[in-house]
Amino acid sequence: MNILIINGPNLNLLGVREPNIYGSETLSDIERWLNNQMEAEPHAITWFQSNHEGRLIDRLHEAIGNIDGIIINPGALTHYSIALRDAITAVDIPTVEVHLSDIYNREIFRKISVIEDVCVKQISGQGKSGYLDGLKKLLSSLN
């Protein structure tokens, strides 16, 4: 399977940005860790990160015909990006939403996800393990 993992705004600052919330590992650390998990090994996993909503949408569009499933951590775009939601719907590729922190135990505005209902599953608050759980949920939805 060809899997695309998309990470949104500020996730390039993992390990530096609020480690008490997001942990001390960098996005590269999480990428290496997930790529070395048994469940990931037989799959072609492509990672993409951008701080720009349009670039995330463009990458989703590029996935059509090339990608079997998507894992997305949209960062703050989770809470208001109808454009990102529309792109997920438009590409019609099974997508799992992942968040390192528990968005339901944070500020009021973080409790809302405008993309949750267009995704196969939402995983929140499991740290880096959420990516692995997301991969498992995604793969089970593709079989």
PAKENU-238353 format. One line per field, with one value per residue (C-alpha): residue number from 1; x, z, y. Coordinates in steps of 0.1 Angstrom, whole numbers, padded with zeros to 4 digits. Each point is the difference from the previous one (the first is absolute). Example, Ala and Ser with C-alpha at 12.3 -4.5 7.8 and 13.67 -1.06 7.14 Angstrom:
BEGIN
i = 1  2
x = 0123  0014
z = 0078  -0007
y = -0045  0034
This chain:
BEGIN
i = 1  2  3  4  5  6  7  8  9  10  11  12  13  14  15  16  17  18  19  20  21  22  23  24  25  26  27  28  29  30  31  32  33  34  35  36  37  38  39  40  41  42  43  44  45  46  47  48  49  50  51  52  53  54  55  56  57  58  59  60  61  62  63  64  65  66  67  68  69  70  71  72  73  74  75  76  77  78  79  80  81  82  83  84  85  86  87  88  89  90  91  92  93  94  95  96  97  98  99  100  101  102  103  104  105  106  107  108  109  110  111  112  113  114  115  116  117  118  119  120  121  122  123  124  125  126  127  128  129  130  131  132  133  134  135  136  137  138  139  140  141  142  143
x = 0000  0010  -0006  0003  0006  -0008  0010  -0013  0011  0026  0006  0035  0007  -0007  0026  0003  -0036  -0018  0017  -0022  -0030  0016  0030  0037  0003  0003  -0021  0030  0003  -0037  0005  0030  -0018  -0032  0019  0019  -0032  -0009  -0034  0016  0028  -0019  -0015  0013  -0004  0005  0002  -0010  -0001  -0009  -0009  -0022  -0036  0002  0030  -0017  -0030  0022  0017  -0034  -0010  0033  -0009  -0028  0009  0033  -0009  -0022  -0004  0008  0008  -0003  0010  -0014  0011  -0020  -0017  -0020  -0023  -0009  0012  -0030  0023  0021  -0032  -0012  0033  -0002  -0035  0009  0030  -0022  0029  -0005  0015  0007  0003  0028  0009  0029  -0018  -0036  -0019  -0030  0018  0015  -0014  -0036  0009  0021  -0029  -0015  0012  -0016  0016  -0008  -0032  0017  0027  -0001  0011  0014  0028  0008  0023  0022  0032  0021  -0018  -0030  0017  0005  -0036  -0011  0020  -0016  -0035  0007  0013  -0030  -0024  0018  -0003
z = 0000  -0007  0031  0003  0034  0000  0029  0002  0015  0027  0001  -0014  0035  0019  0027  0005  0001  0033  0008  0031  -0025  -0031  0013  -0005  -0032  -0033  -0030  -0016  0032  -0004  -0037  0006  0029  -0020  -0031  0021  0014  -0012  -0013  -0022  -0016  -0029  -0010  -0019  0023  -0011  0025  -0007  0023  -0008  0019  -0029  -0005  -0038  -0001  0021  -0023  -0031  0015  0006  -0036  -0012  0019  -0024  -0019  0019  0037  0016  0034  0019  0036  0008  0030  -0012  0031  0007  -0035  0016  0017  -0029  -0034  -0021  -0031  0015  0008  -0036  -0013  0021  -0013  -0036  -0003  0013  0016  0034  0026  0037  0021  0027  0028  0024  0029  0012  -0018  0022  0032  -0013  -0007  -0011  -0036  -0003  0008  -0035  -0030  -0033  -0017  0024  -0017  -0034  0014  0006  0036  0023  0025  0026  0031  -0006  -0009  -0027  0005  -0015  -0034  0004  0011  -0029  -0024  0014  -0003  -0035  -0011  0015  -0019  -0033  0004
y = 0000  0036  0021  0037  0016  0038  0023  0035  0033  0002  -0038  0008  0015  -0033  -0005  0038  0012  -0006  -0034  -0003  -0004  -0015  -0018  0004  -0020  0017  -0008  -0017  -0022  -0010  -0007  -0023  -0017  -0007  -0011  -0026  -0015  -0035  0012  0027  -0021  -0015  0033  0030  0029  0036  0028  0036  0031  0036  0031  0011  -0011  0002  -0023  -0026  0002  -0003  -0031  -0016  0007  -0015  -0032  -0009  -0032  -0003  -0006  -0027  0017  0032  0008  0037  0021  0033  0019  0031  -0003  -0027  0025  0023  -0011  -0008  0001  -0029  -0018  0005  -0013  -0032  -0006  0008  -0023  -0029  -0018  -0016  0024  -0003  0032  -0001  0024  -0004  0017  -0006  0027  -0007  0009  0033  0035  0002  0009  -0031  -0023  0005  -0019  0010  -0030  -0028  -0011  -0003  -0023  -0037  0006  0027  -0009  0026  0001  -0030  0019  -0016  -0033  0016  -0001  -0038  -0005  0022  -0022  -0031  0015  0012  -0034  -0018  0024  -0008  -0037
